[in-house]
Amino acid sequence: MSEVTMYCTRFCPYCISAERLLKAKGVSINKIPVDHDMNMWRKMAELTGRNTVPQIFIADHHVGGYDDLAALERAGELDPLLAPVLSASKA
């Protein structure tokens, strides 16, 4: 099943903004907190090549962080990426 996964911390304003944008699109998010788990933080960095949060995946596609997500939204490219996720959740 397609899903949205977000590596995040509890109080990161960018994580909160990303979650708000995705929820406004009707998407449920598999949040993976990395605040107090250095092993998970390392795994996130290995998967993404980045050491900042949030790190967002739509299905197997690494979107990047909140700025990347917001840029996709402004360009009109976020909805097509989310379409399989939303249709899978309705099935």
N, C-alpha and C positions, 0 to 999 in steps of 0.2 A: 504494500500500500504506500502511496506517496504521502509524504508528510513534511511539515516544516519543523526543523530542529534549530534551536538557538542556544549556543553556549553563552552564558551570561553570569552577571553577579546581581545580588539583590538590590543594590542602591545605585547602580550605574544609570545616569540619566539617558544615555544612548540606548541602553537595553530597554528601559521603560518606554522610550519613544518608539523603538522598533516593535515592541509588543503591542503598543497602542495602535500603530499603523496596521499591523497584521490582523489584530482582532477586529478592527474596523472593516477589514476585507472579509470577515467571517471565517478566518482561519484559526484552527486550534494549533497550539505550539507545544512541541516537546521541548521544554526548557531543561537545560543541563547546567546546574549551578557549578561554578568553578571557584567560588569565593574562598572556600576553606579546603580545597582538594587540589594540591599541587600536581598530583598524578593526572587528574582530569585536565588541568590547565596545560600540562605538557602534551597530553594527547590532542587537545584542541590546537595547540601551536604546531604540532607535527602534521595534523590533517590540513591545516589552512595556510601554514607558512606565516601566520600572523600571531602576535602576542597581545592583542587587545580584544576587548569585548564590546559589543556582542559580535559573535561570528555566526552567521545565519546560513543554513542550508535549506533549499527548497528541493525536496526529493534528494537526488544525488548532486545537484548543482550548488556549488559554493557561491553564494551571493556576495559575501563579505560582511562588512559592518553596517551600521545604521546609515551612514552617508551613502554607501553603495545602494542600499535598499531604497532610500529616498530618491536617489538619482533615477533608479528604475521606474519608480512611481511617476516622477516628473516627465520622463520620456515616454510614458504609456506602455512600458514593457513589463511591469510587475503583474498586471492582471493575466496576461498570457502564460507567465511562469506559474501562477497560482491556479490556473484553470484545472489542471489534472488533480491537484490536491483537493480543490473544492468538489470536483465531480466524484472523486473517490470517497469523500466524506459523506456524500449523499447516497451512495450506492448501498 
